[in-house]
């Protein structure tokens, strides 16, 4: 009887350990660092910007280092809910119509927030797991201290979305590495343009212009 109790106790400990391990692997936090490309969008023409006499017709967010974090929650073996926060400490440049050159307009801290999902293509028994990811969210610009000629407000928040993919490599049940490449457009402005429908009819309409940027980051995964 004593041996039987010991076996039951050992089995209970093993079961509890397995359940605890499984529960601890519901979440992933991944601090990230990398690089985000530049992107531009047209703006209404401004004359005499900053007293320089420049005539500006577009703004460009300059390429810079990116850093932030992913937070993931496992809904199943292959599908996760995901939140992404990504920051650039960068600047905007303005395009001068007269010289066809860009000049620095103002500094900006750009924060991108995405809420979406992630699908991995291999089972959890694999260490190397490629994935596809997507999201919807918004981008917040903290501009300053001055944006010459009224080029942009001090703070700006606009709709954004993302699509991309990457790979995860797990060196243990609780630690791994991740590389992520993502297309991250943010709404920039609206302007008149030519729109053609699927039937071949074209007409003038208001179209959305996006700040199209690519984001390439990597980090260490912590699973719990």
N, C-alpha and C positions, 0 to 999 in steps of 0.2 A: 504493500500500500504506500509506503514511504517513497519507493522508487517511482510509483505511478504518479504521485503528487509532484515529484521532481520533474518528470517528463511533461506533465501538464503545465507546470510553471515555465519550463524552458520553451515549450511550444507557444505559450502566451506571450513571453518576452519576445520571441522571434516574430510573432504576428504583429505585436505592438510596434516593434522596430520597423517592420515592413510598411505598416500603415503610416507611421510617422515619417519615414523616408519619402513615401509617396506624397504625403501632404506637404512636406517641405519642398517638393519640386513643382508646386503649383505656380510659383512666381519666379520671374527673372528680372534682375536689375542690371543694366549694362551702362556704366559710364563710358562716354565716347569722345574721341577727338579726331579731327581730320581737316578737310578742305572743302570749301564751297565756291563754285565758279561764279563769275560775274553774270549779270543779266540786265536788260534795259527795257524801258517802255516809253512810248511817246507821251508828251504833255502839251498843253496849250502853249503856244509860242509866247515867251516872255522877252521883252526888250529891255536893254540897259540893266541886266542882272548884276547886282553887286556893284553898280557904278562903273562896270568895265565896258559897257557898250555891247556886250555879247547878246546875241539873239538865240535863245535856247529852245529846242524842240523835243528833247528827250532827256531822261535821267537814267543813270546806270549805277546799280549797286555793284561795288567792286569786289573782286575775288578776295577771300580772306580765310584765315583759320576758322574752323567750326568746332564747337564742343557742346556737350549736353549729356543726355541720357535717354535710354529706352527703358520702359517698364512694361513687362508682358505677363499675362495671366493665361494659363492653360485651360482651354475649354475641352480639349480632347488631345489625343496623342500628336495630332498633326496641325491643329488650329489653335491660335492664340489671339486674344484681344491685346492691342498694343497702343501705348501712348508714347509719343516722341516729343521731347523738347530739344531744340537745336538753336544755338546762339552764334551770331557773328558780331564781333566788334570791328566794324568796318567804316566805310564812307561812301557817299554818293558823288558821282561826277556828272556834270552837265555837258550836253553836246551843243557847241556853238555852230549855228547854221553858216555863219560867215566864214569861219576858218576851217570848218569840218573837223575840229579838234575837241577833245574832252578836257575839261578842267575841273579840279576838285571844288565841289559846292559846299558840302557840309559833312560832318561826322555822324555816324548812326550806330546804335546798338539794335540789331535785328534779331528778334526772338520768334521762332517758328514753333507752333504747337499743332500736333497732328494726332487724331484719334482714329484708329482703324484696326486692321487685322493682319495676321501673318499666317501663311500656310507653308509647312515644311513638306518636302517630297519624299522623305525617308522616315522609317520608324525609329522609335527611341532606342532601339538596340544598336543603331549606327552612331559612331562618334562624329562623323562628318555629315552635316545636314544642310543642303541648299534650301532656299526658301524664296517665296514671292511675298511682297508686302504692299499695302495700299492704305490711304487714309484721307480724311477730310479735317479741316481745321481753320486756323487763321494765323496771320503773321502780324506782329506788332513792331513798329519802328519807333525807337526813341531817338529823335533827331535833335541836333543842337551843336553849340548853343544858339546859332542863328542859321536860318535857311535863306540865303540872299534872294531878294526879288520875289519872295513869296513862293518859291519853288515847291515847298512841301510844308505841311504843318509840323509843329513841334513833336506831336505824337500822332501816329497813324496806325489803324488796325484794319486789315482787309482779309477777305476770304482767300484760302489757299487749299491746295490738295497735293497728294503725292502718290507716286507709284514707283516701285523698284524691286530690289531683291538683294540677295547676298548669301553668305554661308555662315554656319555656326560649327565650331569644332569643340567638343567636350573632352577635356582631359581627365575629368572625374564626374561623379554624379552632381556635384555642386559648383564646379568651376569650368569655364570654357572661354573660347575666343570668338569674336564676331567681326565680320567685315560687311559693310552695307553700302550700296550704291543706289541713289534715289534721285528722281526727277521731282522738283519741288516748285511748281508755278504759284505765284501770288498775284492776285488782281492788282493792276497798276492804274489803269485809266480806261475811259470809253471814248470812242471817236467814230466819226462817220466812215463807212467803208462799203465795199461792194460785197454783197452776200448772194451766193447762188444756191438755190434749193436743189434737191435730188432730181427734179424734173427739168433742170436746165434753165430755169428762169432766174435772172439776176436783177438785183435792185439795191438801192442805197439803204443802209440800215446802220443803227448804232451797234458797234461791235466792242467786245471787251478785249483790252490789251493786257497781257500778263507779263510779269517779271519772271522769265524762265531761267531757273538756275539748277545746276546739278550739285548733289551733295555726296561726298565720299568720306566715310568715317569708319573707325574700328574701335574696339574696346574689349574689356574683360567682362564675361558673363558671371554673375553670382546667382545661383539657383537656391531657392529655399521653399 
